Amino acid sequence: MSEVVITVRGESNARVRAEEAAVRVTVVTDGPARGPVVERAQERASSVQDGLVAHLRSGEVSEWSSARVSVWSDRPWNNEGAQLPLVHHAAVELSATFIDAGALSWWLGDVAESDDVQVTAVEWRLSSETRARVERDVAADAVHVAVERATAYADALGLASVTAVEIADAGLLATRPENAPMFAARAMAADVGPSFSLQPPEIVVSSTVEGRFRAE
């Protein structure tokens, strides 16, 4: 047995505590008169914005924005099939990135006291710097795993020399690369209580590579 080609897969993952929370809230008001409805939405949104500005100045929020304003009207129907008078609606969507879980918990508890405010999403994530570093480390570890597997196969065959021929993201050595991305990340479930005491979850960053080696 002079030469054997060995193809293996290497996997690695790391768990890192989330550093940021991207939160979205929507201020929604409605009523029979368009003017008062829009005015109430603007006032409530302004109050939410003031809170975000305060957290921004204290360093607990890295950025915030007011992304979208919507105003519309509809004419609902009652249970008897009769159309009712116009109802006017106004909505203001705001988003912010919190870097302090305690401040986020306090802020959510504060804004949720208003019936006009809906918390639509809280997405935990890593900072871009941390994510790049963790992805690099996990990818390197996955390659090491692939090399160790190839070496173990070669040893079992009584071959002493192992040389890398190809290293690729998972799936690129196969026929359907779209089914196996190199990196995957997911957040473990956060602990959310009735008082909005939020605990940042762990973000799991995973890497899978495939390698082809020549053993002699």
Residue frames relative to the residue before (quaternion, step in Angstrom):
aa qw qx qy qz dx dy dz
M 1.0000 0.0000 0.0000 0.0000 0.00 0.00 0.00
S 0.1238 -0.8497 0.5109 0.0415 3.59 -0.15 1.26
E 0.8143 -0.0304 0.0610 0.5765 3.59 0.94 -0.79
V 0.0351 -0.7814 0.6230 -0.0094 3.56 -1.04 0.91
V 0.2754 -0.7286 0.5999 0.1828 3.59 -1.05 0.77
I 0.1195 -0.8007 0.5869 0.0137 3.56 -0.71 1.12
T 0.0947 -0.7855 0.6107 0.0326 3.59 -0.85 1.00
V 0.0325 0.8130 -0.5752 0.0843 3.56 -0.68 1.10
R 0.3124 -0.7089 0.5964 0.2103 3.53 -1.37 0.19
G 0.1309 -0.7830 0.6039 0.0714 3.56 -1.06 0.77
E 0.0807 -0.8014 0.5924 0.0181 3.55 -0.90 0.95
S 0.0622 0.7730 -0.6307 0.0305 3.54 -1.23 0.55
N 0.0026 -0.7924 0.6098 0.0169 3.56 -1.19 0.50
A 0.1398 -0.7671 0.6215 0.0761 3.52 -1.29 0.45
R 0.2502 -0.7454 0.5997 0.1492 3.54 -1.17 0.67
V 0.0051 0.7989 -0.5980 0.0642 3.53 -0.73 1.12
R 0.4954 -0.6675 0.4699 0.2971 3.55 -0.90 0.94
A 0.5159 -0.6563 0.4560 0.3084 3.60 -0.87 0.96
E 0.2826 -0.7834 0.5398 0.1224 3.54 -1.03 0.86
E 0.7931 0.2130 -0.0909 0.5634 3.59 1.15 -0.57
A 0.1303 -0.7540 0.6351 0.1057 3.53 -1.28 0.44
A 0.1899 -0.7601 0.6139 0.0963 3.55 -0.70 1.14
V 0.0384 -0.8249 0.5627 -0.0383 3.57 -0.50 1.22
R 0.1274 -0.7742 0.6163 0.0670 3.54 -1.12 0.76
V 0.0170 -0.7758 0.6308 0.0045 3.53 -0.98 0.86
T 0.1807 -0.7725 0.6005 0.1001 3.54 -1.19 0.58
V 0.2549 -0.7313 0.6164 0.1428 3.53 -0.92 1.00
V 0.0060 0.8116 -0.5810 0.0608 3.59 -0.61 1.13
T 0.0232 0.7852 -0.6175 0.0390 3.57 -0.84 1.01
D 0.0110 -0.7896 0.6132 0.0189 3.57 -1.21 0.45
G 0.1803 0.7793 -0.5857 0.1308 3.53 -1.26 0.41
P 0.6791 -0.5336 0.3310 0.3801 3.58 -1.28 0.12
A 0.7520 0.3286 -0.1920 0.5382 3.60 1.20 -0.41
R 0.4955 -0.7071 0.4228 0.2753 3.57 -0.68 1.11
G 0.6620 0.5443 -0.3136 0.4088 3.59 0.80 -1.00
P 0.7108 0.4445 -0.2746 0.4708 3.62 0.68 -1.00
V 0.6148 0.5494 -0.3504 0.4443 3.59 1.07 -0.71
V 0.6798 0.4762 -0.2877 0.4779 3.59 0.88 -0.94
E 0.6501 0.5249 -0.3177 0.4482 3.57 0.97 -0.85
R 0.6603 0.4994 -0.3148 0.4642 3.60 0.95 -0.83
A 0.6350 0.5217 -0.3309 0.4638 3.59 1.04 -0.75
Q 0.6542 0.5094 -0.3124 0.4636 3.57 0.98 -0.83
E 0.6598 0.5092 -0.3120 0.4562 3.59 0.94 -0.84
R 0.6868 0.4704 -0.2953 0.4689 3.58 0.88 -0.90
A 0.6403 0.5154 -0.3259 0.4672 3.59 1.01 -0.76
S 0.6242 0.5393 -0.3326 0.4570 3.57 1.06 -0.74
S 0.6370 0.5224 -0.3234 0.4656 3.56 1.05 -0.77
V 0.6481 0.5036 -0.3130 0.4779 3.59 0.99 -0.83
Q 0.6443 0.5261 -0.3131 0.4583 3.58 0.99 -0.84
D 0.6204 0.5432 -0.3447 0.4486 3.59 0.98 -0.79
G 0.6495 0.5103 -0.3156 0.4670 3.58 1.00 -0.80
L 0.6588 0.5040 -0.3118 0.4634 3.58 0.97 -0.81
V 0.6264 0.5308 -0.3341 0.4628 3.59 1.02 -0.76
A 0.6392 0.5225 -0.3243 0.4618 3.59 1.00 -0.82
H 0.6750 0.4743 -0.2945 0.4825 3.59 0.96 -0.83
L 0.6032 0.5489 -0.3528 0.4586 3.59 1.11 -0.63
R 0.6777 0.4938 -0.2902 0.4612 3.57 0.92 -0.90
S 0.6940 0.4640 -0.2736 0.4778 3.58 1.09 -0.66
G 0.5342 -0.6610 0.3839 0.3611 3.59 1.30 -0.06
E 0.5267 0.6436 -0.4084 0.3762 3.61 1.23 0.19
V 0.7200 0.2769 -0.1867 0.6084 3.57 1.33 -0.30
S 0.3156 -0.7694 0.5253 0.1803 3.57 -0.84 0.95
E 0.7914 -0.0906 0.0647 0.6010 3.59 1.15 -0.55
W 0.0017 -0.7773 0.6286 0.0262 3.54 -1.24 0.41
S 0.0319 -0.7960 0.6043 0.0143 3.57 -1.22 0.41
S 0.3008 -0.6828 0.6280 0.2212 3.49 -1.36 0.38
A 0.2109 -0.8736 0.4314 0.0795 3.50 0.03 1.38
R 0.8438 0.0060 0.0789 0.5308 3.59 0.80 -0.91
V 0.1070 -0.7605 0.6385 0.0501 3.53 -1.12 0.81
S 0.0238 -0.8046 0.5928 -0.0230 3.57 -0.83 0.99
V 0.0261 -0.7633 0.6455 0.0025 3.55 -1.10 0.81
W 0.1627 0.7896 -0.5752 0.1389 3.59 -0.77 1.02
S 0.2391 -0.7579 0.5919 0.1347 3.53 -1.31 0.29
D 0.0086 0.7819 -0.6230 -0.0203 3.54 -1.21 0.52
R 0.3322 -0.7208 0.5734 0.2030 3.53 -1.28 0.36
P 0.2189 -0.8236 0.5084 0.1234 3.62 -0.09 1.25
W 0.3830 -0.6857 0.5715 0.2377 3.52 -1.40 0.18
N 0.3639 -0.7151 0.5441 0.2453 3.56 -1.11 0.65
N 0.7351 -0.4408 0.2886 0.4266 3.57 -1.31 0.06
E 0.6759 0.4865 -0.2890 0.4722 3.57 1.21 -0.39
G 0.5802 -0.6198 0.3618 0.3851 3.57 1.28 0.13
A 0.5308 0.6116 -0.4212 0.4083 3.59 1.23 0.26
Q 0.4141 -0.7083 0.5138 0.2508 3.54 -1.01 0.84
L 0.3297 -0.7682 0.5284 0.1481 3.53 -0.88 1.08
P 0.6747 -0.4783 0.3521 0.4384 3.62 -1.24 0.18
L 0.6891 -0.4934 0.3501 0.3989 3.53 -1.29 0.42
V 0.1245 -0.7366 0.6591 0.0867 3.52 -1.18 0.76
H 0.2329 -0.7857 0.5639 0.1023 3.56 -0.79 1.09
H 0.1292 -0.7924 0.5952 0.0353 3.57 -1.07 0.83
A 0.0313 -0.7638 0.6438 0.0345 3.55 -1.24 0.56
A 0.0251 -0.7996 0.5997 -0.0192 3.58 -0.99 0.85
V 0.0800 -0.7630 0.6409 0.0269 3.54 -1.07 0.86
E 0.1742 -0.7970 0.5735 0.0752 3.58 -0.68 1.10
L 0.0453 -0.7951 0.6047 -0.0098 3.56 -0.87 1.02
S 0.0788 -0.7874 0.6097 0.0456 3.56 -1.14 0.62
A 0.0094 -0.7898 0.6130 -0.0209 3.55 -1.19 0.61
T 0.2791 -0.7249 0.6023 0.1841 3.52 -1.27 0.47
F 0.1588 -0.7915 0.5879 0.0517 3.55 -0.55 1.24
I 0.1612 -0.7739 0.6048 0.0967 3.56 -1.07 0.79
D 0.6783 0.3772 -0.2801 0.5649 3.57 1.29 0.35
A 0.3649 -0.7681 0.4837 0.2069 3.59 -0.44 1.23
G 0.6285 0.5404 -0.3411 0.4433 3.59 1.02 -0.70
A 0.6551 0.4968 -0.3047 0.4809 3.56 0.98 -0.85
L 0.6296 0.5302 -0.3351 0.4586 3.59 1.02 -0.76
S 0.6429 0.5253 -0.3219 0.4550 3.59 0.94 -0.90
W 0.6703 0.4971 -0.2966 0.4643 3.54 0.90 -0.93
W 0.6743 0.5068 -0.2982 0.4467 3.58 0.90 -0.93
L 0.6525 0.5065 -0.3198 0.4642 3.59 0.95 -0.83
G 0.6443 0.5193 -0.3247 0.4581 3.58 0.98 -0.80
D 0.6522 0.5220 -0.3077 0.4555 3.54 1.08 -0.78
V 0.7310 0.4282 -0.2631 0.4615 3.61 0.72 -1.02
A 0.6349 0.5550 -0.3384 0.4175 3.60 1.10 -0.61
E 0.5241 0.6326 -0.4173 0.3886 3.59 1.22 -0.18
S 0.6667 0.4796 -0.2948 0.4885 3.57 1.19 -0.43
D 0.4522 -0.6878 0.5014 0.2664 3.58 -0.93 0.89
D 0.6360 0.5559 -0.3232 0.4266 3.57 1.22 -0.42
V 0.7011 0.4545 -0.2579 0.4852 3.62 1.23 -0.28
Q 0.0916 -0.7818 0.6164 0.0215 3.56 -0.89 1.02
V 0.2845 -0.7254 0.6013 0.1768 3.58 -0.89 0.97
T 0.1639 -0.8513 0.4958 0.0503 3.58 -0.32 1.25
A 0.8202 -0.0507 0.0418 0.5683 3.63 1.08 -0.47
V 0.0197 -0.7321 0.6798 0.0391 3.52 -1.28 0.65
E 0.0299 -0.8189 0.5714 -0.0450 3.57 -0.45 1.24
W 0.2372 -0.7813 0.5655 0.1159 3.57 -0.59 1.18
R 0.0962 0.8003 -0.5844 0.0939 3.56 -1.03 0.79
L 0.5106 -0.6030 0.5136 0.3346 3.52 -1.39 0.08
S 0.5583 -0.5499 0.4743 0.4011 3.55 -1.23 0.33
S 0.6362 -0.5496 0.3688 0.3963 3.58 -1.15 0.51
E 0.6401 0.5270 -0.3297 0.4514 3.60 1.04 -0.75
T 0.6784 0.4814 -0.2958 0.4695 3.58 0.87 -0.93
R 0.6504 0.5265 -0.3257 0.4401 3.58 0.92 -0.86
A 0.6525 0.5080 -0.3216 0.4612 3.60 0.95 -0.85
R 0.6612 0.5058 -0.3117 0.4579 3.59 0.95 -0.85
V 0.6794 0.4869 -0.2976 0.4613 3.60 0.89 -0.95
E 0.6391 0.5224 -0.3333 0.4555 3.61 0.94 -0.81
R 0.6483 0.5146 -0.3218 0.4597 3.58 0.99 -0.82
D 0.6786 0.4912 -0.2938 0.4603 3.58 0.90 -0.92
V 0.6688 0.4993 -0.3036 0.4596 3.58 0.94 -0.88
A 0.6367 0.5226 -0.3315 0.4601 3.59 1.00 -0.76
A 0.6534 0.5062 -0.3173 0.4649 3.59 0.95 -0.85
D 0.6540 0.5091 -0.3163 0.4616 3.57 0.99 -0.80
A 0.6267 0.5357 -0.3376 0.4541 3.59 1.05 -0.74
V 0.6289 0.5152 -0.3346 0.4765 3.59 1.07 -0.70
H 0.6274 0.5324 -0.3361 0.4582 3.59 0.99 -0.81
V 0.6369 0.5240 -0.3270 0.4613 3.57 1.00 -0.82
A 0.6467 0.5156 -0.3205 0.4617 3.58 0.97 -0.85
V 0.6497 0.5119 -0.3210 0.4614 3.59 0.94 -0.85
E 0.6579 0.5114 -0.3139 0.4551 3.59 0.94 -0.87
R 0.6476 0.5092 -0.3277 0.4625 3.59 0.98 -0.75
A 0.6567 0.5057 -0.3159 0.4618 3.55 0.92 -0.91
T 0.6449 0.5214 -0.3163 0.4606 3.58 1.01 -0.80
A 0.6391 0.5225 -0.3241 0.4620 3.58 1.03 -0.81
Y 0.6424 0.5061 -0.3287 0.4723 3.59 0.98 -0.77
A 0.6565 0.5157 -0.3132 0.4526 3.55 0.94 -0.91
D 0.6358 0.5274 -0.3273 0.4588 3.59 0.97 -0.83
A 0.6540 0.5233 -0.3125 0.4481 3.57 0.99 -0.86
L 0.6995 0.4402 -0.2570 0.5009 3.56 1.18 -0.59
G 0.5118 -0.6633 0.4130 0.3572 3.56 1.25 -0.02
L 0.5069 0.6254 -0.4272 0.4116 3.57 1.19 0.55
A 0.3405 -0.7991 0.4733 0.1465 3.54 -0.86 0.99
S 0.7639 0.3622 -0.1846 0.5011 3.59 1.02 -0.74
V 0.0387 -0.7872 0.6153 -0.0119 3.59 -0.85 1.05
T 0.0154 -0.8044 0.5923 -0.0432 3.56 -0.72 1.11
A 0.4273 -0.7021 0.5088 0.2561 3.57 -0.87 0.96
V 0.1993 -0.7734 0.5943 0.0945 3.54 -0.95 0.96
E 0.7896 -0.0520 0.0694 0.6074 3.58 0.97 -0.92
I 0.0182 -0.7413 0.6705 0.0252 3.54 -1.17 0.76
A 0.0850 0.8185 -0.5584 0.1049 3.59 -0.70 1.03
D 0.6217 -0.4853 0.4463 0.4229 3.52 -1.32 0.26
A 0.6382 -0.5541 0.3667 0.3888 3.55 -1.09 0.68
G 0.7869 0.3111 -0.2496 0.4708 3.55 -0.89 0.99
L 0.6128 0.5784 -0.3609 0.3995 3.59 1.13 -0.48
L 0.6600 0.4433 -0.3212 0.5144 3.59 1.23 -0.21
A 0.6434 0.4868 -0.3140 0.5005 3.56 1.33 -0.06
T 0.6614 -0.5411 0.3641 0.3704 3.55 -1.30 -0.18
R 0.7724 0.2736 -0.1546 0.5519 3.60 1.22 -0.34
P 0.0913 -0.8597 0.5000 0.0500 3.60 0.48 1.18
E 0.5949 0.6024 -0.3791 0.3735 3.59 1.09 -0.54
N 0.6485 0.5561 -0.3223 0.4078 3.58 1.17 -0.41
A 0.7920 0.2483 -0.1285 0.5428 3.60 1.18 -0.24
P 0.1274 -0.8203 0.5546 0.0567 3.61 0.16 1.23
M 0.6069 -0.5818 0.3959 0.3694 3.55 -1.16 0.59
F 0.8109 0.1816 -0.0717 0.5516 3.54 0.84 -0.99
A 0.0007 0.7588 -0.6510 -0.0180 3.52 -1.20 0.63
A 0.0338 -0.7933 0.6079 0.0068 3.55 -1.05 0.75
R 0.0627 0.7813 -0.6194 0.0440 3.53 -1.04 0.77
A 0.3875 -0.7077 0.5424 0.2341 3.53 -1.20 0.56
M 0.4189 -0.6599 0.5594 0.2760 3.53 -1.01 0.82
A 0.6516 -0.5425 0.3512 0.3972 3.60 -1.14 0.54
A 0.3470 -0.7272 0.5557 0.2049 3.56 -0.99 0.87
D 0.4385 -0.6664 0.5308 0.2860 3.54 -1.20 0.57
V 0.0331 0.8049 -0.5873 0.0778 3.57 -0.45 1.22
G 0.1208 -0.8113 0.5710 0.0335 3.54 -0.56 1.15
P 0.7094 -0.4616 0.3093 0.4336 3.58 -1.26 0.12
S 0.6954 0.4404 -0.2812 0.4934 3.60 1.18 -0.43
F 0.4732 -0.6913 0.4183 0.3511 3.60 1.30 0.26
S 0.3041 0.7149 -0.5600 0.2879 3.58 0.90 0.92
L 0.0715 -0.8550 0.5135 -0.0122 3.55 0.05 1.34
Q 0.1663 -0.7551 0.6289 0.0817 3.54 -1.08 0.86
P 0.4402 -0.6997 0.4802 0.2932 3.63 -0.60 1.03
P 0.3611 -0.7410 0.5198 0.2242 3.62 -0.80 0.93
E 0.5402 -0.5696 0.4908 0.3780 3.52 -1.33 -0.01
I 0.2693 -0.7251 0.6122 0.1640 3.53 -1.04 0.87
V 0.2115 -0.7772 0.5829 0.1072 3.58 -0.74 1.07
V 0.0898 -0.7843 0.6138 0.0122 3.56 -0.64 1.17
S 0.0571 -0.8238 0.5634 -0.0264 3.57 -0.63 1.15
S 0.0818 -0.7780 0.6213 0.0440 3.54 -1.17 0.63
T 0.0404 -0.7740 0.6318 0.0113 3.56 -1.09 0.81
V 0.0279 -0.7901 0.6123 -0.0108 3.55 -0.86 1.01
E 0.2403 -0.7333 0.6122 0.1722 3.53 -1.31 0.35
G 0.0707 -0.8153 0.5747 0.0087 3.54 -0.99 0.85
R 0.1813 -0.7464 0.6298 0.1155 3.51 -1.19 0.65
F 0.0665 -0.8199 0.5675 -0.0348 3.54 -0.69 1.17
R 0.2927 -0.7159 0.6042 0.1916 3.54 -1.27 0.56
A 0.1000 -0.7984 0.5934 0.0204 3.56 -0.74 1.07
E 0.0585 -0.7997 0.5975 -0.0044 3.56 -0.96 0.93
